């Protein structure tokens, strides 16, 4: 379980304990994004492993650190839960069931599936607008683009290029864009969310500008990837081979096809 945290003293310990209580095979890793309070100590006392950034990177940077650590160690699924208590760790099993039952690699919580959502109207409207814009970019039905409560399989994460993803608050949007580009199946499931009225670190105007840039950059990245993918398929077709068939056969084409004899050269397993 990856728990990004910045100045979450008084909350992170509760989240860690709840997270560990949801399953005996779970391990909690708190990524302390250069907090100035006792976040790291509280998380350690609660039973979490703590990785501390010396310089603040942003929530996306903290999650990326957690993903990199997950890639280096054992485990089948990486779950991200906020340290502020807005997500309910006891819903983690539902995320894991969705990965198993629905044959997908990335599960995202959907706050808008519940009528009793306790969110200020202006914030709800802003989230709906960003969700709509993200939906236009990715090309599939996005239910909640800003939700940080997620779960991804090891196989799904292996296809994600973390270098392309923002370190800031637009990380959930960037993940959905990357899933769209890499054809990773995404599923949204109902999830509770508690506003709590706590002070947000987000400043509206810079947030909107940065999110707009993230979406624009992602849209361009998706177009470029589609062009390169199309060009690669055309090139393979011209050489008389199907790259998908080669991939399924465990072969890699390193040279041109010899059309004169109808055989493929320079293939290696």
Buried (B, 14 or more C-beta within 10 A) or exposed (E): BBBBBBBBBEBBBBBBBBBBEBEEEBBBBBBBBBBEBBBBBBBBEBBBEBBBBEEBBBBBBBBBBBBEBBBEEEBEBBBBBBBBBBBBBEBBEBBBEBBEEEEBBBBBBBBBBEEEBEBEEEBBEBBBEBBEBBBEBBEEEBBBBBBBBBBBBBEBBEBBEBEBBBBBBBBBBBBBBBBBBBEBEBBBBEBBBBBEEEEEEEEEEEBBEBBEEBBEBBBEBBEEBEEEEEEEEEEBEEBEBEBEEBEEEEBEBEEEBEEEEEEBEEBEE
